Amino acid sequence: MSVLVIGAADGLGHLVVRALRERDVPVAVLAGDLAGSPAGPGVRVVPGDLADPDSVRAGARGCESVFLASACRIECHNTAADAAADAGARLVKLSPWPAAVREDSPAPGARHHWISDRHLARRGLPYTILSPNYPMQELVRHYAPDVRRRGVLVDPAGGRGVGLVDESDVAEMAARVLTEPGHEGRTYAPTGPAAPSFGELAALLAELTGAQVAAEEPTGPELARWLAREHRPWEAELGALFGQFRAGAGQSVTDDVRRVTGHEPRPVADFLKANLHHFLPDSGG
């Protein structure tokens, strides 16, 4: 068993490579930037990217599974699907939160995923889709600066709960789905064990840090400025996603992590405790 990982340069891709290597699975990594690629025993770097179909086919050659964690362009998704089909491999595809992936989605990237999912079905290859809810790691990447500087946790969900999920749980799910039978044709929507509101997260951070932390729902222009500052170039996509969260669509909680991995998903309180230094006043992250 060997796996081609496309999109290993981001945080989740690195975690998937690590989870596969912990299972002693040989990994090929498609990398345009060789310097930023995972390396080590059992990891083979394949120069190329999704814009070069020949490099994708070369990377997939001899692999039983392909993990796709990058790109919103339909052509890139389809290139990975075609390479997996030609190699006789299964494809595990990372997709946005499932409620966003539909033909009339307000998020262009989510519409692209909907179209490319139809292409997967037409190609007839075995595939599985992982559609995690909002990652806990985003709290560190994009929310911690305002907590440190102003004691404010920006609340783009308008007081609604969100089923935050740890990317490590998603990576373990990916490693299992890539290497174990029985997942073909399924779409998994991993979440954490609960769907806290940002107000509840602010109260938890205040308790853990001993500092005042309040949830603050930005107005339309303020939200646009925050998205442009913290989420460029994906502010349009995230703005559409948060609009659905404000309608309550992010509150669902699934047992997909437990069903696939055999253990309960990580609670957000445990994640915040382990990453508390990012939120401490004047810590600099």
Secondary structure, 3 states (H helix, E strand, C coil): CCEEEECCCCHHHHHHHHHHHHCCCCEEEEECCHHHCCCCCCEEEEECCCCCHHHHHHHHCCCCEEEECCCCCHHHHHHHHHHHHHHCCEEEEECCCHHHCCCCCCCHHHHHHHHHHHHHHHHCCCEEEECCCCECHHHHHHHHHHHHHHCEEECCCCCCECCCECHHHHHHHHHHHHHCCCCCCCEECCCCCCCCEHHHHHHHHHHHHCCCCEEECCCHHHHHHHHHHHCCCCHHHHHHHHHHHHCCCCCCCCCHHHHHHCCCCCCHHHHHHHCHHHCCCCCCC
